[in-house]
Every structure is written in structure tokens, then in C-alpha cells.
Amino acid sequence: MLDANDGPTDLTHLSVPQVGSLTATGDLFLPYRLLDAAGAPIPAAASYFAELAACGRPATTQRSYGMDLLRWFRFLSALDVDWAQATQLEARDFCRWLAAPPKPPRPHWRQPQGPPVRQAPSAPNTLTGKAPPGPRYAPATVAHAESVLRAFYDFHLEVGSGPMVNPFPLVRGARRGRIEAHHNPLEPFAKTRRGRYRPKLTERAPRMIPDEAFDQLFAQLSSHRDRALVAFYVSSGVRASELLGATVGDADPGQQLVTVIRKGTRRLQQVPASPDAFVWLRLYQAEIFADVPVGRDQPLWWTLRHPRRPLTYDACRAMFNRANAALGANWSLHDLRHTAAYRMARDPSVPLTDIQWVMGHAHLSTTEVYLNPQLQDVVETMLAFYAKGPGLPAPATAGYRQESLDALFGGSAT
């Protein structure tokens, strides 16, 4: 616990070295490994990854958690503190260090030996209104790191391999265990933050691509494969990684369905898509028919360059970024998923529960976000209202004295 005499650490001149790494192993049972400054695996992280795998967490989750652990171990390395000796003081300073700008500079991937690149703040994009990544960690990144590290130390407390007290405490007055475990269903839930150093987060409205902007973006796509991918994303609402994992047998043009593996539940689900998406897919398959293996279990998406390889998420994102660069925009692949949900929600004939099923949301409250109007729609509606004029009804004069109406309305009322 913190001592009353423990002053804050001077983080202004603290230099956090970019030591250690999170590497992919290709192992089915241990997809990622956290390495220290000497390149040796960190046993504490390996045991935690094994726990995540046993709980059914996919490899993508292990990578996300591993990046938070990597930042934490680098921070402790700068303070010369072992992870098992970390206290609440180091945890508090770590959250302060994450929240304060700027981010630690890192070498460019094309010039690993060159000078570190420090990102400067920039204004939001003029076409999309989206701000690019800034020089500081986003509050969501800080909140995610706090939650991951608290769970990491809770695990080692259970197995008896960590410190006696979790460095990342709960909010003051919160009991251990599940919050609101004995909540009265007749009373509203209290807004209690579980982690003491967890920052407050503001709910961000999902961003959709307007129809005109989408048409311009779609016109910049240079191949049938790219058009098919974007058409599937914007009509089915599946995530980018879900569609890229589909095989040839997963596409059913006859029933207008595509089968994907859902990210959270890892179950197979057939999702409907637009006829245009299957038309572009057929044109793309006709182009690469002679260059790729034939079979229902073969990947559905391949690279355009030879030798043909299964298309990865990074390559798909690079394709989409090239189309963005031609317009000077910064839309993301995930914005296509939001666009699909908003288009479905605009149609009154589509039930909200059907949208929830198509989008793969666990809770209906997540789908209800897409019922909120977009800023552009609100502005257009209000401008149209202002263009009509006040439209106030004329005061009724029957039965009232004229001098009383003049005093009330300021002038001659007729």
C-alpha cells in the first residue's frame, strides 16, 4: 500500500527503454511469447498466457494483453524494479506515465537503426472528421492496460507466485468479488469504477461513411478482389478478420450467404450479403482461377501479386489505406462495419434483433447505439428546419381587447 510519505516519482526525465519484445511463435498452444531485454522468455507472462488459453481467449486477445504487459515490464525496467516486487506506487506512476504525453518514441520499421520517430499532434481529417493517432496514449488504452495488469496480478496472487498485494487496487470502498453481486433489481446500478487508476471513458459514437463518400472511396478500388471485399464488409457487417478467414466453401451465392467464424464466440455463423458482393466475388474468382489451388477448403482471398499467398489483415488494411490516400481520407476497415449497421438501422422494416444477430453483438444495448442519429443527419435536418422560417401561428384576436394585444405582443396585432 502507499505510504503517506511516498511522493510522486519524477516522470519528466524518466527514460523508458524499448527493451524486450512480444513475438509470435506459430505454436498452437502458445501463440505469443514475451521476451525480456536479454531475449529470454518471461515465465510469469508465459503462465498467464496459458491461463488465457485455458479460459478460451483467442490468440488475438493474448497479443493485445501481451502488449500491455510489454509496456509494464519496460516501465519497471526503467525503474529497476522486479515485477514481483512492484507496489501500488509503481502502478500509480505507470498509469500517470501512460496518460501524460508524449508517447515514447520508437524506431521506424523501415529504418530500425535510424532515429526514433515521435508523432506530432495533428488536426482532424477535413473529409472524415476523424483525428489521427495523437502523441499520447488514448484513455481507452490506459484503461485496457490497467484492467489487464490487475487481472495479471490477480492470477499470480491465486497461484502464489506474485506479490502479497495486487499493485493495481480497486476503487476505495469496493469489496472484493463481483461488483453489484447483491444488487437490488428495483434500484438503478451505481456508476462504480472497478480500478482505482482506471481513467474515465467517454462513449464514442460509431462513425459511418456517408453514401457520397463511400461511392468516391469505392471508385478508387483498383481490382475486383478489393471491390468484392469492400462490398462484403459494407453489406454483411462482418469484421475484417472474420471475412478474411473464410474459405471457398463458405461463400454460397445461391442462398446469398457467407459463413464466418465469429470473433467472440468462435462459432460458425451464416451471414447474408448483398448481390453486388457476390457479383464482384465471381469476377474476382474468374481472374485467379488458374493461379490458386482448387478446393472448398482453400482460402477465399489471395494476394494479387505472384506468388499467390492467402490475404492477411495487414495487406487488406494497406489496400484500403491506398484508396484512402487517393482521396485524402482516413476511413478504417471497421468504419465499414459501422456503416453496414447504420444502413440496416435506418430501414424501419428491419427489426433491431435481426441487426443484433447479423452483427454478432452479445447485448442488444450495443446494437441500440446505431439508432442514434449521425451529426451530419442532425445538421441537415436542422438546416432544413431553419430554412422554413419560424412558422409561428398568428395570435388569435377574437374576444381580446386590442390595447391588451398590443401590450402583450409589442405592436399592432391583427
Secondary structure, DSSP 4 states (H G I P E B T S, - for coil): ---TT-PPP--TT-------EEEE---SS--EEEE-TTS-B-HHHHHHHHHHHHTT--HHHHHHHHHHHHHHHHHHHHHT--GGG--HHHHHHHHHHHHSSPPPPB-BTTBTTSPPB-PPP-PPPTTT-PPPP-SS--HHHHHHHHHHHHHHHHHHHHHT-S-SS-SSPBPTTPPSSSTTTT--TTSPPP---SBTTPPP-PPPPP-PPPHHHHHHHHHT--SHHHHHHHHHHHHH---HHHHHT-BGGGEETTTTEEEEE-TTT--EEEEE--HHHHHHHHHHHHHHTTTS--STTSBS-B-SSSSP-BPPHHHHHHHHHHHHHHHT----HHHHHHHHHHHHHH-TTS-HHHHHHHHT-SSHHHHHGGGSPPHHHHHHHHHHHHHT---PPPPP-TTS-HHHHHHHHTS---
